[in-house]
Amino acid sequence: MRSSEADTIRFDQAAGLFAAGYETGQVDDLIADRIVPTLQAYERGGSGVRITAEELGEATFRIGRRGYEARAVDAFLDKVAAQLRKYESPVTGG
């Protein structure tokens, strides 16, 4: 996962009249404010990391109508966390 991929990710809204999903602003803020800058930091050599894989795994979002489809967001976050674990590993180091 590269920062450019994270920066351009788009999610569908939860489908259905009464469907609920992750609050869009919270998801967008996490990506823009913490995930993209962290991936960029690792791509530049590691300075300026704003979130760890562990912190990302603990992220929660409010649920509301017209939110993002939770499974898609969770799959994306799993992919980012896997990349962060690679960067964080003293063996692979990114």
Backbone hydrogen bonds, N-H to C=O, Kabsch-Sander energy under -0.5 kcal/mol:
donor,donor_aa,acceptor,acceptor_aa,energy
6,A,2,R,-2.0
7,D,3,S,-2.5
8,T,4,S,-0.8
8,T,5,E,-0.5
9,I,6,A,-0.8
14,A,67,G,-3.2
19,A,16,G,-1.0
21,G,64,G,-2.8
22,Y,68,Y,-2.1
23,E,62,R,-2.6
27,V,23,E,-1.9
28,D,24,T,-3.0
29,D,25,G,-2.4
30,L,26,Q,-2.2
31,I,27,V,-2.2
32,A,28,D,-2.8
33,D,29,D,-3.0
34,R,30,L,-1.7
35,I,30,L,-2.4
36,V,31,I,-2.9
38,T,34,R,-1.5
39,L,35,I,-2.7
40,Q,36,V,-2.6
41,A,37,P,-2.2
42,Y,38,T,-2.4
43,E,39,L,-2.3
44,R,40,Q,-1.5
45,G,41,A,-0.5
45,G,42,Y,-1.0
46,G,41,A,-3.6
47,S,41,A,-0.5
49,V,46,G,-0.6
56,L,52,T,-2.5
57,G,53,A,-2.1
58,E,54,E,-0.9
58,E,55,E,-0.8
59,A,56,L,-1.3
64,G,21,G,-2.7
66,R,19,A,-0.9
67,G,64,G,-1.2
68,Y,22,Y,-2.9
69,E,12,D,-2.8
73,V,69,E,-1.8
74,D,70,A,-3.0
75,A,71,R,-2.3
76,F,72,A,-2.1
77,L,73,V,-2.8
78,D,74,D,-2.4
79,K,75,A,-1.9
80,V,76,F,-2.4
81,A,77,L,-2.8
82,A,78,D,-2.2
83,Q,79,K,-1.8
84,L,80,V,-2.7
85,R,81,A,-2.5
86,K,82,A,-1.6
87,Y,83,Q,-2.2
88,E,84,L,-2.7
89,S,85,R,-1.4
93,G,89,S,-2.1
94,G,86,K,-1.2
